[in-house]
Structures are given as C-alpha cells and as structure tokens.
C-alpha cells in the first residue's frame, strides 16, 4: 500500500458532494491526482468537469495534477446568470 499524504481542500460555488465531505484536511494515497480525488469523492457529472476551476497552492492546476503532502486544493464551479 502506498504511503498517505494530507492536503487541505477548499470549495466554492455549487459543487455537489456527499454530506460527509467537508472542506479541510483530507488524506489520500500518495500518487492521487485531482481527477482521482474528484471521481472518488465528488458527485460531479462529466459535463461539469470542464467548467471546474482548479487551483493548487494558489496557482492554476488541472485534473492530472498529482497531489502532494501539504498542498491546498481549491475547487470553484462558476455560476452563470445575472446581467
């Protein structure tokens, strides 16, 4: 079994997720990508993934980014509407 890493999660916007999944510290196996984490823990449709804004440590990232110990993953799903 690979070693575990811990990272901090922050989410903004109407991202659907299970009720037990909160912002804060999460632990996953070393080598986990953002895509792996999203598919395992979030209730996102394939249509929502391209709209998802992903930042790691305040820098833009993508689904293939491999999470590292101490990272801060920020997810934002923009909302349309207004004038």
N, CA, C and O atoms as a printed pandas DataFrame, in Angstrom:
     atom_number atom_name residue_name chain_id  residue_number  x_coord  y_coord  z_coord
0              1         N          UNK        A               1    0.852   -1.184    0.000
1              2        CA          UNK        A               1    0.000    0.000    0.000
2              3         C          UNK        A               1    0.898    1.248    0.000
3              4         O          UNK        A               1    1.851    1.331    0.775
4              5         N          UNK        A               2    0.584    2.223   -0.883
5              6        CA          UNK        A               2    1.422    3.421   -0.935
6              7         C          UNK        A               2    1.263    4.260    0.338
7              8         O          UNK        A               2    0.243    4.180    1.021
8              9         N          UNK        A               3    2.282    5.061    0.644
9             10        CA          UNK        A               3    2.162    5.952    1.801
10            11         C          UNK        A               3    1.018    6.944    1.588
11            12         O          UNK        A               3    0.576    7.160    0.460
12            13         N          UNK        A               4    0.552    7.534    2.663
13            14        CA          UNK        A               4   -0.533    8.510    2.591
14            15         C          UNK        A               4    0.020    9.926    2.636
15            16         O          UNK        A               4    1.060   10.186    3.241
16            17         N          UNK        A               5   -0.697   10.838    1.981
17            18        CA          UNK        A               5   -0.370   12.267    2.044
18            19         C          UNK        A               5   -1.616   12.997    2.526
19            20         O          UNK        A               5   -2.729   12.491    2.381
20            21         N          UNK        A               6   -1.435   14.175    3.094
21            22        CA          UNK        A               6   -2.558   15.002    3.550
22            23         C          UNK        A               6   -2.528   16.332    2.814
23            24         O          UNK        A               6   -1.459   16.894    2.573
24            25         N          UNK        A               7   -3.699   16.828    2.460
25            26        CA          UNK        A               7   -3.823   18.128    1.799
26            27         C          UNK        A               7   -5.076   18.816    2.298
27            28         O          UNK        A               7   -5.968   18.179    2.857
28            29         N          UNK        A               8   -5.136   20.121    2.093
29            30        CA          UNK        A               8   -6.280   20.921    2.522
30            31         C          UNK        A               8   -7.183   21.171    1.317
31            32         O          UNK        A               8   -6.698   21.479    0.228
32            33         N          UNK        A               9   -8.492   21.039    1.511
33            34        CA          UNK        A               9   -9.482   21.261    0.458
34            35         C          UNK        A               9  -10.347   22.462    0.792
35            36         O          UNK        A               9  -10.840   22.589    1.913
36            37         N          UNK        A              10  -10.532   23.352   -0.193
37            38        CA          UNK        A              10  -11.491   24.456   -0.103
38            39         C          UNK        A              10  -12.346   24.418   -1.357
39            40         O          UNK        A              10  -11.826   24.253   -2.461
40            41         N          UNK        A              11  -13.661   24.570   -1.194
41            42        CA          UNK        A              11  -14.559   24.575   -2.355
42            43         C          UNK        A              11  -15.424   25.825   -2.329
43            44         O          UNK        A              11  -15.777   26.343   -1.270
44            45         N          UNK        A              12  -15.755   26.296   -3.536
45            46        CA          UNK        A              12  -16.607   27.475   -3.694
46            47         C          UNK        A              12  -17.571   27.213   -4.830
47            48         O          UNK        A              12  -17.215   26.566   -5.814
48            49         N          UNK        A              13  -18.786   27.709   -4.703
49            50        CA          UNK        A              13  -19.791   27.508   -5.735
50            51         C          UNK        A              13  -20.598   26.246   -5.466
51            52         O          UNK        A              13  -20.374   25.554   -4.472
52            53         N          UNK        A              14  -21.530   25.955   -6.352
53            54        CA          UNK        A              14  -22.473   24.851   -6.144
54            55         C          UNK        A              14  -21.918   23.478   -6.527
55            56         O          UNK        A              14  -22.476   22.801   -7.391
56            57         N          UNK        A              15  -20.838   23.074   -5.895
57            58        CA          UNK        A              15  -20.248   21.766   -6.196
58            59         C          UNK        A              15  -20.963   20.705   -5.370
59            60         O          UNK        A              15  -20.981   20.767   -4.141
60            61         N          UNK        A              16  -21.554   19.727   -6.064
61            62        CA          UNK        A              16  -22.266   18.651   -5.357
62            63         C          UNK        A              16  -21.269   17.653   -4.795
63            64         O          UNK        A              16  -20.328   17.232   -5.468
64            65         N          UNK        A              17  -21.503   17.288   -3.540
65            66        CA          UNK        A              17  -20.638   16.313   -2.880
66            67         C          UNK        A              17  -21.435   15.609   -1.800
67            68         O          UNK        A              17  -22.477   16.104   -1.370
68            69         N          UNK        A              18  -20.952   14.462   -1.362
69            70        CA          UNK        A              18  -21.649   13.764   -0.284
70            71         C          UNK        A              18  -21.656   14.627    0.979
71            72         O          UNK        A              18  -20.734   15.415    1.192
72            73         N          UNK        A              19  -22.685   14.488    1.817
73            74        CA          UNK        A              19  -22.795   15.329    3.013
74            75         C          UNK        A              19  -21.621   15.198    3.978
75            76         O          UNK        A              19  -21.328   16.142    4.712
76            77         N          UNK        A              20  -20.952   14.067    3.994
77            78        CA          UNK        A              20  -19.850   13.869    4.942
78            79         C          UNK        A              20  -18.532   14.486    4.461
79            80         O          UNK        A              20  -17.570   14.534    5.228
80            81         N          UNK        A              21  -18.465   14.958    3.216
81            82        CA          UNK        A              21  -17.228   15.508    2.673
82            83         C          UNK        A              21  -17.208   17.018    2.891
83            84         O          UNK        A              21  -17.981   17.750    2.271
84            85         N          UNK        A              22  -16.336   17.476    3.759
85            86        CA          UNK        A              22  -16.262   18.889    4.113
86            87         C          UNK        A              22  -14.927   19.475    3.670
87            88         O          UNK        A              22  -13.970   18.752    3.395
88            89         N          UNK        A              23  -14.888   20.803    3.608
89            90        CA          UNK        A              23  -13.619   21.478    3.404
90            91         C          UNK        A              23  -12.724   21.173    4.597
91            92         O          UNK        A              23  -13.211   20.921    5.700
92            93         N          UNK        A              24  -11.445   21.198    4.377
93            94        CA          UNK        A              24  -10.498   20.931    5.456
94            95         C          UNK        A              24   -9.466   19.910    5.033
95            96         O          UNK        A              24   -9.216   19.722    3.843
96            97         N          UNK        A              25   -8.874   19.256    6.004
97            98        CA          UNK        A              25   -7.784   18.321    5.772
98            99         C          UNK        A              25   -8.306   16.968    5.290
99           100         O          UNK        A              25   -9.248   16.415    5.859
100          101         N          UNK        A              26   -7.678   16.441    4.228
101          102        CA          UNK        A              26   -8.028   15.131    3.679
102          103         C          UNK        A              26   -6.758   14.316    3.498
103          104         O          UNK        A              26   -5.686   14.864    3.244
104          105         N          UNK        A              27   -6.889   13.008    3.628
105          106        CA          UNK        A              27   -5.765   12.094    3.475
106          107         C          UNK        A              27   -6.072   11.113    2.354
107          108         O          UNK        A              27   -7.135   10.494    2.331
108          109         N          UNK        A              28   -5.128   10.976    1.421
109          110        CA          UNK        A              28   -5.280   10.086    0.263
110          111         C          UNK        A              28   -3.956    9.367    0.027
111          112         O          UNK        A              28   -2.922    9.798    0.537
112          113         N          UNK        A              29   -3.974    8.276   -0.740
113          114        CA          UNK        A              29   -2.713    7.599   -1.067
114          115         C          UNK        A              29   -1.796    8.491   -1.908
115          116         O          UNK        A              29   -2.265    9.257   -2.751
116          117         N          UNK        A              30   -0.501    8.385   -1.675
117          118        CA          UNK        A              30    0.476    9.104   -2.482
118          119         C          UNK        A              30    0.271    8.729   -3.950
119          120         O          UNK        A              30    0.026    7.563   -4.262
120          121         N          UNK        A              31    0.367    9.699   -4.843
121          122        CA          UNK        A              31    0.158    9.456   -6.269
122          123         C          UNK        A              31   -1.248    9.784   -6.736
123          124         O          UNK        A              31   -1.541    9.672   -7.927
124          125         N          UNK        A              32   -2.129   10.190   -5.819
125          126        CA          UNK        A              32   -3.507   10.546   -6.181
126          127         C          UNK        A              32   -3.518   11.847   -6.967
127          128         O          UNK        A              32   -2.912   12.836   -6.555
128          129         N          UNK        A              33   -4.212   11.840   -8.105
129          130        CA          UNK        A              33   -4.364   13.060   -8.896
130          131         C          UNK        A              33   -5.651   13.774   -8.488
131          132         O          UNK        A              33   -6.489   13.218   -7.779
132          133         N          UNK        A              34   -5.789   15.013   -8.949
133          134        CA          UNK        A              34   -7.037   15.749   -8.705
134          135         C          UNK        A              34   -8.204   14.965   -9.296
135          136         O          UNK        A              34   -9.257   14.869   -8.665
136          137         N          UNK        A              35   -8.041   14.405  -10.492
137          138        CA          UNK        A              35   -9.100   13.614  -11.126
138          139         C          UNK        A              35   -9.468   12.403  -10.277
139          140         O          UNK        A              35  -10.647   12.090  -10.119
140          141         N          UNK        A              36   -8.453   11.716   -9.726
141          142        CA          UNK        A              36   -8.719   10.561   -8.858
142          143         C          UNK        A              36   -9.556   10.977   -7.652
143          144         O          UNK        A              36  -10.535   10.316   -7.305
144          145         N          UNK        A              37   -9.158   12.083   -7.018
145          146        CA          UNK        A              37   -9.874   12.563   -5.829
146          147         C          UNK        A              37  -11.306   12.940   -6.178
147          148         O          UNK        A              37  -12.236   12.574   -5.460
148          149         N          UNK        A              38  -11.493   13.674   -7.281
149          150        CA          UNK        A              38  -12.845   14.083   -7.673
150          151         C          UNK        A              38  -13.733   12.892   -7.986
151          152         O          UNK        A              38  -14.891   12.860   -7.569
152          153         N          UNK        A              39  -13.213   11.920   -8.709
153          154        CA          UNK        A              39  -14.049   10.769   -9.078
154          155         C          UNK        A              39  -14.385    9.910   -7.864
155          156         O          UNK        A              39  -15.434    9.265   -7.833
156          157         N          UNK        A              40  -13.513    9.896   -6.872
157          158        CA          UNK        A              40  -13.764    9.075   -5.682
158          159         C          UNK        A              40  -14.695    9.747   -4.681
159          160         O          UNK        A              40  -15.425    9.059   -3.968
160          161         N          UNK        A              41  -14.686   11.076   -4.613
161          162        CA          UNK        A              41  -15.374   11.755   -3.521
162          163         C          UNK        A              41  -16.468   12.742   -3.918
163          164         O          UNK        A              41  -17.291   13.104   -3.077
164          165         N          UNK        A              42  -16.501   13.180   -5.157
165          166        CA          UNK        A              42  -17.475   14.201   -5.545
166          167         C          UNK        A              42  -18.543   13.634   -6.462
167          168         O          UNK        A              42  -18.343   12.595   -7.090
168          169         N          UNK        A              43  -19.681   14.318   -6.539
169          170        CA          UNK        A              43  -20.816   13.903   -7.356
170          171         C          UNK        A              43  -20.914   14.789   -8.592
171          172         O          UNK        A              43  -21.970   15.352   -8.879
172          173         N          UNK        A              44  -19.817   14.907   -9.314
173          174        CA          UNK        A              44  -19.768   15.754  -10.500
174          175         C          UNK        A              44  -20.109   14.946  -11.742
175          176         O          UNK        A              44  -19.729   13.781  -11.863
176          177         N          UNK        A              45  -20.825   15.572  -12.658
177          178        CA          UNK        A              45  -21.108   14.936  -13.937
178          179         C          UNK        A              45  -19.951   15.233  -14.882
179          180         O          UNK        A              45  -19.225   16.204  -14.667
180          181         N          UNK        A              46  -19.758   14.421  -15.925
181          182        CA          UNK        A              46  -18.705   14.711  -16.896
182          183         C          UNK        A              46  -18.853   16.094  -17.523
183          184         O          UNK        A              46  -17.853   16.711  -17.890
184          185         N          UNK        A              47  -20.082   16.591  -17.652
185          186        CA          UNK        A              47  -20.305   17.916  -18.233
186          187         C          UNK        A              47  -19.810   19.028  -17.311
187          188         O          UNK        A              47  -19.462   20.109  -17.786
188          189         N          UNK        A              48  -19.773   18.783  -16.008
189          190        CA          UNK        A              48  -19.329   19.807  -15.060
190          191         C          UNK        A              48  -17.803   19.906  -14.973
191          192         O          UNK        A              48  -17.276   20.968  -14.641
192          193         N          UNK        A              49  -17.099   18.832  -15.261
193          194        CA          UNK        A              49  -15.644   18.833  -15.097
194          195         C          UNK        A              49  -14.925   19.916  -15.907
195          196         O          UNK        A              49  -14.024   20.559  -15.367
196          197         N          UNK        A              50  -15.283   20.150  -17.188
197          198        CA          UNK        A              50  -14.570   21.199  -17.931
198          199         C          UNK        A              50  -14.788   22.595  -17.350
199          200         O          UNK        A              50  -13.956   23.477  -17.561
200          201         N          UNK        A              51  -15.882   22.815  -16.627
201          202        CA          UNK        A              51  -16.179   24.125  -16.048
202          203         C          UNK        A              51  -15.505   24.340  -14.706
203          204         O          UNK        A              51  -15.444   25.469  -14.217
204          205         N          UNK        A              52  -15.005   23.291  -14.115
205          206        CA          UNK        A              52  -14.412   23.374  -12.784
206          207         C          UNK        A              52  -13.088   24.130  -12.832
207          208         O          UNK        A              52  -12.209   23.814  -13.634
208          209         N          UNK        A              53  -12.956   25.128  -11.967
209          210        CA          UNK        A              53  -11.709   25.876  -11.849
210          211         C          UNK        A              53  -10.909   25.226  -10.725
211          212         O          UNK        A              53  -11.401   25.076   -9.606
212          213         N          UNK        A              54   -9.677   24.845  -11.031
213          214        CA          UNK        A              54   -8.828   24.113  -10.085
214          215         C          UNK        A              54   -7.567   24.934   -9.814
215          216         O          UNK        A              54   -6.869   25.355  -10.737
216          217         N          UNK        A              55   -7.297   25.149   -8.541
217          218        CA          UNK        A              55   -6.049   25.797   -8.138
218          219         C          UNK        A              55   -5.398   24.921   -7.073
219          220         O          UNK        A              55   -6.080   24.337   -6.231
220          221         N          UNK        A              56   -4.090   24.838   -7.119
221          222        CA          UNK        A              56   -3.317   24.166   -6.081
222          223         C          UNK        A              56   -2.264   25.160   -5.606
223          224         O          UNK        A              56   -1.472   25.682   -6.391
224          225         N          UNK        A              57   -2.279   25.404   -4.308
225          226        CA          UNK        A              57   -1.335   26.357   -3.711
226          227         C          UNK        A              57   -1.401   27.718   -4.408
227          228         O          UNK        A              57   -0.378   28.346   -4.681
228          229         N          UNK        A              58   -2.641   28.159   -4.691
229          230        CA          UNK        A              58   -2.926   29.470   -5.304
230          231         C          UNK        A              58   -2.439   29.617   -6.735
231          232         O          UNK        A              58   -2.314   30.737   -7.229
232          233         N          UNK        A              59   -2.162   28.505   -7.412
233          234        CA          UNK        A              59   -1.774   28.539   -8.825
234          235         C          UNK        A              59   -2.712   27.641   -9.620
235          236         O          UNK        A              59   -3.138   26.600   -9.119
236          237         N          UNK        A              60   -3.044   28.026  -10.859
237          238        CA          UNK        A              60   -3.910   27.181  -11.676
238          239         C          UNK        A              60   -3.319   25.776  -11.830
239          240         O          UNK        A              60   -2.107   25.607  -11.962
240          241         N          UNK        A              61   -4.199   24.781  -11.810
241          242        CA          UNK        A              61   -3.796   23.377  -11.976
242          243         C          UNK        A              61   -4.839   22.685  -12.841
243          244         O          UNK        A              61   -5.861   23.278  -13.186
244          245         N          UNK        A              62   -4.579   21.431  -13.190
245          246        CA          UNK        A              62   -5.541   20.682  -13.991
246          247         C          UNK        A              62   -5.830   19.333  -13.332
247          248         O          UNK        A              62   -5.289   19.005  -12.276
248          249         N          UNK        A              63   -6.688   18.575  -13.979
249          250        CA          UNK        A              63   -7.135   17.297  -13.409
250          251         C          UNK        A              63   -5.999   16.291  -13.254
251          252         O          UNK        A              63   -6.086   15.390  -12.419
252          253         N          UNK        A              64   -4.945   16.429  -14.038
253          254        CA          UNK        A              64   -3.854   15.452  -13.975
254          255         C          UNK        A              64   -2.806   15.794  -12.904
255          256         O          UNK        A              64   -1.841   15.051  -12.726
256          257         N          UNK        A              65   -2.992   16.905  -12.198
257          258        CA          UNK        A              65   -2.040   17.288  -11.155
258          259         C          UNK        A              65   -2.011   16.218  -10.060
259          260         O          UNK        A              65   -3.061   15.794   -9.578
260          261         N          UNK        A              66   -0.818   15.786   -9.670
261          262        CA          UNK        A              66   -0.656   14.820   -8.582
262          263         C          UNK        A              66   -0.552   15.569   -7.268
263          264         O          UNK        A              66    0.327   16.412   -7.090
264          265         N          UNK        A              67   -1.457   15.257   -6.346
265          266        CA          UNK        A              67   -1.472   15.926   -5.044
266          267         C          UNK        A              67   -0.256   15.528   -4.218
267          268         O          UNK        A              67    0.198   14.385   -4.265
268          269         N          UNK        A              68    0.264   16.496   -3.460
269          270        CA          UNK        A              68    1.427   16.278   -2.606
270          271         C          UNK        A              68    1.088   16.653   -1.169
271          272         O          UNK        A              68    0.152   17.411   -0.912
272          273         N          UNK        A              69    1.854   16.115   -0.252
273          274        CA          UNK        A              69    1.644   16.408    1.164
274          275         C          UNK        A              69    1.724   17.918    1.397
275          276         O          UNK        A              69    2.686   18.564    0.981
276          277         N          UNK        A              70    0.715   18.476    2.061
277          278        CA          UNK        A              70    0.695   19.895    2.388
278          279         C          UNK        A              70    0.071   20.788    1.330
279          280         O          UNK        A              70   -0.041   21.995    1.544
280          281         N          UNK        A              71   -0.343   20.227    0.179
281          282        CA          UNK        A              71   -0.987   21.041   -0.860
282          283         C          UNK        A              71   -2.290   21.634   -0.344
283          284         O          UNK        A              71   -2.904   21.114    0.588
284          285         N          UNK        A              72   -2.701   22.742   -0.974
285          286        CA          UNK        A              72   -4.009   23.346   -0.729
286          287         C          UNK        A              72   -4.751   23.323   -2.058
287          288         O          UNK        A              72   -4.435   24.090   -2.967
288          289         N          UNK        A              73   -5.743   22.433   -2.165
289          290        CA          UNK        A              73   -6.556   22.270   -3.371
290          291         C          UNK        A              73   -7.803   23.132   -3.236
291          292         O          UNK        A              73   -8.576   22.989   -2.288
292          293         N          UNK        A              74   -7.987   24.030   -4.200
293          294        CA          UNK        A              74   -9.164   24.893   -4.222
294          295         C          UNK        A              74   -9.967   24.568   -5.469
295          296         O          UNK        A              74   -9.427   24.548   -6.576
296          297         N          UNK        A              75  -11.269   24.310   -5.289
297          298        CA          UNK        A              75  -12.172   23.992   -6.399
298          299         C          UNK        A              75  -13.275   25.038   -6.447
299          300         O          UNK        A              75  -13.836   25.409   -5.416
300          301         N          UNK        A              76  -13.582   25.509   -7.649
301          302        CA          UNK        A              76  -14.599   26.533   -7.836
302          303         C          UNK        A              76  -15.406   26.187   -9.068
303          304         O          UNK        A              76  -14.852   25.984  -10.148
304          305         N          UNK        A              77  -16.723   26.120   -8.904
305          306        CA          UNK        A              77  -17.622   25.893  -10.036
306          307         C          UNK        A              77  -18.375   27.195  -10.281
307          308         O          UNK        A              77  -19.272   27.540   -9.512
308          309         N          UNK        A              78  -18.023   27.925  -11.345
309          310        CA          UNK        A              78  -18.665   29.213  -11.599
310          311         C          UNK        A              78  -20.174   29.067  -11.794
311          312         O          UNK        A              78  -20.661   28.046  -12.278
312          313         N          UNK        A              79  -20.884   30.099  -11.411
313          314        CA          UNK        A              79  -22.338   30.142  -11.546
314          315         C          UNK        A              79  -22.680   31.160  -12.604
315          316         O          UNK        A              79  -22.163   32.277  -12.579
316          317         N          UNK        A              80  -23.546   30.796  -13.540
317          318        CA          UNK        A              80  -23.970   31.730  -14.590
318          319         C          UNK        A              80  -25.182   32.524  -14.146
319          320         O          UNK        A              80  -25.772   32.269  -13.096
320          321         N          UNK        A              81  -25.531   33.480  -14.963
321          322        CA          UNK        A              81  -26.715   34.284  -14.676
322          323         C          UNK        A              81  -26.350   35.732  -14.445
323          324         O          UNK        A              81  -25.186   36.124  -14.522
324          325         N          UNK        A              82  -27.361   36.508  -14.164
325          326        CA          UNK        A              82  -27.149   37.934  -13.919
326          327         C          UNK        A              82  -27.122   38.724  -15.218
327          328         O          UNK        A              82  -27.454   38.214  -16.288
328          329         N          UNK        A              83  -26.729   39.951  -15.099
329          330        CA          UNK        A              83  -26.680   40.809  -16.283
330          331         C          UNK        A              83  -25.291   41.221  -16.611
331          332         O          UNK        A              83  -25.075   41.947  -17.582
